[in-house]
Amino acid sequence: MGLKNLYNMNEQNTYWKENISLIIKCLVIWFVVSYGFGIILVDSLNTIHLGGYKLGFWFAQQGSIYIFLILIFYYAFKMGEIDQKYGTRDE
């Protein structure tokens, strides 16, 4: 195995480590918002009102969906940067 192949394998491993790290971060945020705010902390958050609704109810019904959509766009944006960094993106 030549030096160039070793470099490419190392670069591919680094690319996938960054990709998996980004996925894990997004999933943790989504879990905290949907499960943590929508279920575990719902009683505490219900003391705060947002647009006439209790905040805990809002997170359980709407907030986690909005955060999920934001995370989709964030993931696409960051993956574009990672792809460009490692030269896997065709421009």
Secondary structure, DSSP 8 states (H G I E B T S, - for coil): --HHHHHHHHHHHHHHHHHHHHHHHHHHHHHIIIIIIIIITHHHHTTSEETTEEHHHHIIIIIHHHHHHHHHHHHHHHHHHHHHHHT----
